[in-house]
Amino acid sequence: MGQTANIGCPMLGLFGEEDVNPTPEDVANFDEELTKNGKTHEFHSYAGAGHGFHCEARASYQPEAAADASANVAPHSVAVLPW
């Protein structure tokens, strides 16, 4: 996380609370570091979801979490990308 100050774009993070990389603690630390450095970011963490929760081909697929995550991508992209 030593490069957090160099981040130059808004970030959207979609995380499973059961993921081990990053762990929920890692996500909380990253959120704190981004906030401390004044970086625009939006994080969503999904209970019961692990790594790859958005991939239909994986056993870890969580359809409800994936649907919510997908619903967050378009608004974030529209807000930050120079269409």
Summary of the structure (lengths in Angstrom):
residues: 83
radius of gyration: 13.5
end to end distance: 29.7
largest distance: 37.2
contacts: 208
relative contact order: 0.21
helix: 41%
strand: 14%
